Amino acid sequence: MSIAHVDLTPPLRVAENAGKGLRLRRDFSRGGTVIGVARARDLCNRRRLSAETVERMVSYFARHAVDKQAKGFGDSKEPSAGYIAWLLWGGEEGRDWARRKMAEIAGQGERKRA
């Protein structure tokens, strides 16, 4: 299955969220892993991602939705580590974009089989 025509370049808002996450991580010395930082750099630079990476984004957001319940989630003045990590992966917009892209990729597979 070829998905070459599926645009997997992160949109600007996703890149901005990742950049904010990197700044907050630097300023507060917490949040995210080495993988999360690498993801944020890719998103910030708006590098075209692989389908596997987009799938990992969907998985990350599903596993970490619980982080949104922590004190400081969404607070840029005293952010929770989970909020910083969430932003590193593109924030709400990153979650929504990754889900849309996975659906688009899955739809391409369906069309190929038809």
URDA-V391023 format. One record per helix or strand of 3 or more residues. SS is the DSSP state (~ for helix, > for strand). FROM is the first residue (numbers start at 0). LEN is the number of residues. If there is no record, write none. Layout:
# URDA-V391023
ss=SS from=FROM len=LEN
ss=SS from=FROM len=LEN
This chain:
# URDA-V391023
ss=~ from=11 len=17
ss=~ from=33 len=11
ss=~ from=50 len=19
ss=~ from=80 len=8
ss=~ from=90 len=23
